[in-house]
């Protein structure tokens, strides 16, 4: 992470008031999720692997050449 100057930011929201969390979810629903529905925001999906091929997916990640998300598909009928 240091070599690529990547920042990892996260929050558990545990110490936030319930109203804050409710407002946050409402804001996401109104301001962010529609951008995905409109196609203006897209997840950076590099590829998907059947769960039986998880070892190959982890090998790809270990190669450090992935610039997006890899998905393990548990049930092929969901894709």
Backbone as a printed PyTorch tensor [residue, N CA C, xyz], in Angstrom:
tensor([[[  0.8230,  -1.1850,   0.0000],
         [  0.0000,   0.0000,   0.0000],
         [  0.8680,   1.2500,   0.0000]],

        [[  1.9620,   1.2010,   0.7110],
         [  2.8240,   2.3800,   0.7540],
         [  3.4400,   2.6610,  -0.6030]],

        [[  3.8720,   1.6150,  -1.3040],
         [  4.5290,   1.8080,  -2.5910],
         [  3.5860,   2.4190,  -3.6200]],

        [[  2.3170,   2.0780,  -3.5360],
         [  1.3420,   2.5970,  -4.4970],
         [  0.5640,   3.7830,  -3.9580]],

        [[  0.9050,   4.2250,  -2.7530],
         [  0.2390,   5.3560,  -2.1010],
         [ -1.2740,   5.1730,  -2.0200]],

        [[ -1.6580,   3.9450,  -1.7230],
         [ -3.0740,   3.6090,  -1.6030],
         [ -3.5300,   3.8810,  -0.1790]],

        [[ -4.7250,   4.4020,  -0.0370],
         [ -5.3030,   4.6290,   1.2810],
         [ -6.4700,   3.6750,   1.4710]],

        [[ -6.5520,   3.0940,   2.6270],
         [ -7.6580,   2.2240,   2.9860],
         [ -8.4250,   2.9080,   4.1080]],

        [[ -9.6790,   3.2080,   3.8580],
         [-10.4960,   3.9090,   4.8320],
         [-11.7360,   3.0870,   5.1110]],

        [[-12.1040,   2.9950,   6.3590],
         [-13.3000,   2.2380,   6.6920],
         [-13.9390,   2.7660,   7.9630]],

        [[-15.1450,   2.3060,   8.2020],
         [-15.8610,   2.7040,   9.4050],
         [-16.8050,   1.5910,   9.8150]],

        [[-16.8720,   1.3550,  11.0900],
         [-17.8160,   0.3550,  11.5760],
         [-19.1430,   0.9860,  11.9580]],

        [[-19.1420,   2.2950,  12.1270],
         [-20.3310,   3.0540,  12.5260],
         [-20.8920,   2.6060,  13.8780]],

        [[-20.1410,   1.8220,  14.6240],
         [-20.6420,   1.3350,  15.9140],
         [-20.9280,   2.4500,  16.9050]],

        [[-20.0630,   3.4480,  16.9230],
         [-20.2330,   4.5000,  17.9230],
         [-21.1200,   5.6390,  17.4320]],

        [[-21.8090,   5.4430,  16.3300],
         [-22.7100,   6.4650,  15.8050],
         [-24.1330,   6.2150,  16.2830]],

        [[-24.8890,   7.2840,  16.3920],
         [-26.2820,   7.1730,  16.8280],
         [-27.1080,   6.4700,  15.7500]],

        [[-28.1500,   5.8050,  16.1800],
         [-29.0220,   5.1020,  15.2420],
         [-29.6030,   6.0520,  14.2000]],

        [[-29.9360,   7.2750,  14.5800],
         [-30.4860,   8.2310,  13.6290],
         [-29.4590,   8.5990,  12.5560]],

        [[-28.1960,   8.7260,  12.9520],
         [-27.1350,   9.0060,  11.9830],
         [-27.0570,   7.8890,  10.9530]],

        [[-27.1040,   6.6410,  11.4270],
         [-27.0420,   5.4970,  10.5220],
         [-28.2530,   5.4700,   9.5930]],

        [[-29.4200,   5.7620,  10.1190],
         [-30.6370,   5.7880,   9.2970],
         [-30.5380,   6.8820,   8.2390]],

        [[-30.0470,   8.0500,   8.6210],
         [-29.8810,   9.1530,   7.6720],
         [-28.8620,   8.7990,   6.5870]],

        [[-27.8000,   8.1310,   6.9880],
         [-26.7710,   7.7190,   6.0400],
         [-27.3530,   6.7580,   5.0030]],

        [[-28.1030,   5.7820,   5.4610],
         [-28.7370,   4.8410,   4.5370],
         [-29.7140,   5.5520,   3.6050]],

        [[-30.4470,   6.4830,   4.1330],
         [-31.3840,   7.2440,   3.3180],
         [-30.6440,   8.0470,   2.2530]],

        [[-29.5510,   8.6950,   2.6480],
         [-28.7600,   9.4770,   1.6960],
         [-28.1720,   8.5910,   0.5970]],

        [[-27.6870,   7.4140,   0.9820],
         [-27.1630,   6.4820,  -0.0180],
         [-28.2490,   6.1060,  -1.0140]],

        [[-29.4320,   5.8200,  -0.4940],
         [-30.5490,   5.4380,  -1.3500],
         [-30.9660,   6.5300,  -2.3100]],

        [[-30.8270,   7.7590,  -1.8930],
         [-31.2580,   8.8860,  -2.7250],
         [-30.1570,   9.4060,  -3.6480]],

        [[-28.9020,   9.3310,  -3.1940],
         [-27.8360,  10.0000,  -3.9270],
         [-26.8350,   9.0690,  -4.6200]],

        [[-26.6300,   7.8770,  -4.0850],
         [-25.5830,   7.0060,  -4.6310],
         [-26.1520,   5.8610,  -5.4600]],

        [[-27.0780,   5.0920,  -4.8910],
         [-27.5970,   3.9160,  -5.6170],
         [-28.2110,   4.2930,  -6.9590]],

        [[-28.8860,   5.4350,  -7.1090],
         [-29.3970,   5.8020,  -8.4380],
         [-28.2830,   5.9650,  -9.4800]],

        [[-27.1070,   6.3760,  -9.0620],
         [-25.9930,   6.5200, -10.0040],
         [-25.5920,   5.1650, -10.5840]],

        [[-25.6760,   4.1140,  -9.7730],
         [-25.4200,   2.7630, -10.2790],
         [-26.5370,   2.3510, -11.2320]],

        [[-27.7770,   2.6210, -10.8770],
         [-28.9200,   2.2610, -11.7140],
         [-28.8590,   2.9710, -13.0710]],

        [[-28.3800,   4.2050, -13.0830],
         [-28.2640,   4.9860, -14.3180],
         [-27.0300,   4.6170, -15.1350]],

        [[-26.1420,   3.8260, -14.5520],
         [-24.9160,   3.4590, -15.2480],
         [-23.8200,   4.5020, -15.1520]],

        [[-24.0260,   5.5400, -14.3500],
         [-23.0060,   6.5860, -14.1990],
         [-21.8810,   6.1360, -13.2740]],

        [[-22.1650,   5.2090, -12.3760],
         [-21.1520,   4.5650, -11.5400],
         [-21.2070,   3.0740, -11.8280]],

        [[-20.0360,   2.4710, -11.9400],
         [-19.9730,   1.0330, -12.2010],
         [-18.9170,   0.4120, -11.3010]],

        [[-19.1990,  -0.7730, -10.7590],
         [-18.1640,  -1.4510,  -9.9810],
         [-17.0300,  -1.8730, -10.9060]],

        [[-15.8330,  -1.8430, -10.4140],
         [-14.6660,  -2.2150, -11.2050],
         [-14.4420,  -3.7240, -11.0970]],

        [[-15.2630,  -4.4780, -11.8310],
         [-15.2040,  -5.9340, -11.8020],
         [-14.2210,  -6.4230, -12.8550]],

        [[-13.1660,  -7.0790, -12.3930],
         [-12.1450,  -7.6110, -13.2870],
         [-12.5760,  -8.9630, -13.8280]],

        [[-13.1840,  -9.7620, -12.9730],
         [-13.6020, -11.0920, -13.4150],
         [-14.3000, -11.8420, -12.3110]],

        [[-14.7800, -13.0150, -12.6850],
         [-15.4380, -13.8630, -11.6980],
         [-14.9440, -15.2990, -11.8540]],

        [[-14.9540, -16.0050, -10.7630],
         [-14.5080, -17.3900, -10.7110],
         [-15.5690, -18.2190, -10.0150]],

        [[-15.7630, -19.4340, -10.4900],
         [-16.6000, -20.3760,  -9.7520],
         [-15.8960, -20.6500,  -8.4310]],

        [[-16.6610, -20.8900,  -7.3910],
         [-16.0630, -21.0830,  -6.0700],
         [-15.0740, -22.2510,  -6.0770]],

        [[-15.3040, -23.2260,  -6.9510],
         [-14.3680, -24.3580,  -7.0310],
         [-13.0080, -23.9300,  -7.5770]],

        [[-12.9580, -22.7660,  -8.2330],
         [-11.7100, -22.2280,  -8.7710],
         [-11.1350, -21.1070,  -7.9070]],

        [[-11.4940, -21.1010,  -6.6400],
         [-11.0470, -20.0390,  -5.7280],
         [ -9.5230, -19.9510,  -5.6670]],

        [[ -8.8510, -21.0890,  -5.7620],
         [ -7.3890, -21.0700,  -5.6960],
         [ -6.8050, -20.2650,  -6.8570]],

        [[ -7.3920, -20.3820,  -8.0340],
         [ -6.9250, -19.6040,  -9.1890],
         [ -7.1930, -18.1160,  -8.9800]],

        [[ -8.3310, -17.7900,  -8.3810],
         [ -8.6530, -16.3890,  -8.0990],
         [ -7.6350, -15.8010,  -7.1290]],

        [[ -7.3030, -16.5510,  -6.0820],
         [ -6.3220, -16.0590,  -5.1160],
         [ -4.9370, -15.9470,  -5.7530]],

        [[ -4.6250, -16.8470,  -6.6780],
         [ -3.3370, -16.7530,  -7.3810],
         [ -3.2940, -15.4800,  -8.2150]],

        [[ -4.4070, -15.1370,  -8.8560],
         [ -4.4530, -13.8920,  -9.6280],
         [ -4.2600, -12.6800,  -8.7240]],

        [[ -4.9140, -12.7010,  -7.5610],
         [ -4.7340, -11.6100,  -6.6030],
         [ -3.2900, -11.5330,  -6.1240]],

        [[ -2.6910, -12.6820,  -5.8710],
         [ -1.3110, -12.7100,  -5.3720],
         [ -0.3410, -12.1440,  -6.3990]],

        [[ -0.7010, -12.2040,  -7.6800],
         [  0.1560, -11.6510,  -8.7280],
         [  0.2020, -10.1400,  -8.7180]],

        [[ -0.6630,  -9.5190,  -7.9300],
         [ -0.6880,  -8.0650,  -7.7320],
         [ -0.8750,  -7.2920,  -9.0430]],

        [[ -1.6000,  -7.8700,  -9.9910],
         [ -1.8670,  -7.1960, -11.2590],
         [ -3.3450,  -6.8600, -11.4210]],

        [[ -4.1270,  -7.0650, -10.3820],
         [ -5.5690,  -6.8530, -10.4390],
         [ -5.8830,  -5.4190, -10.0140]],

        [[ -6.6050,  -4.7010, -10.8530],
         [ -7.0040,  -3.3360, -10.4870],
         [ -8.5250,  -3.2470, -10.4940]],

        [[ -9.1340,  -4.0240,  -9.6590],
         [-10.5930,  -4.0740,  -9.5480],
         [-10.9720,  -5.2140,  -8.6340]],

        [[-12.1680,  -5.7150,  -8.8180],
         [-12.6920,  -6.7620,  -7.9460],
         [-12.7610,  -8.0900,  -8.6760]],

        [[-12.4370,  -9.1410,  -7.9570],
         [-12.6770, -10.5040,  -8.4090],
         [-13.8090, -11.0550,  -7.5600]],

        [[-14.7220, -11.7780,  -8.1870],
         [-15.8910, -12.2910,  -7.4850],
         [-15.8670, -13.8050,  -7.5220]],

        [[-16.1210, -14.4210,  -6.3690],
         [-16.3110, -15.8700,  -6.3110],
         [-17.7970, -16.1450,  -6.4210]],

        [[-18.1780, -16.9270,  -7.4320],
         [-19.5880, -17.2400,  -7.6550],
         [-19.8960, -18.5870,  -7.0200]],

        [[-20.7810, -18.5550,  -6.0360],
         [-21.1390, -19.7740,  -5.3090],
         [-22.2020, -20.5610,  -6.0680]],

        [[-23.1460, -19.8700,  -6.6370],
         [-24.2690, -20.4990,  -7.3410],
         [-24.3280, -19.9070,  -8.7370]],

        [[-23.9420, -20.6810,  -9.7440],
         [-23.8940, -20.2010, -11.1160],
         [-25.2230, -19.7280, -11.6520]],

        [[-26.3300, -20.1830, -11.0680],
         [-27.6460, -19.7520, -11.5440],
         [-27.9450, -18.2950, -11.1560]],

        [[-27.1380, -17.7290, -10.2820],
         [-27.3470, -16.3390,  -9.8520],
         [-26.7000, -15.3450, -10.8020]],

        [[-25.8540, -15.8160, -11.7000],
         [-25.1240, -14.9250, -12.6040],
         [-25.9290, -14.6830, -13.8630]]])
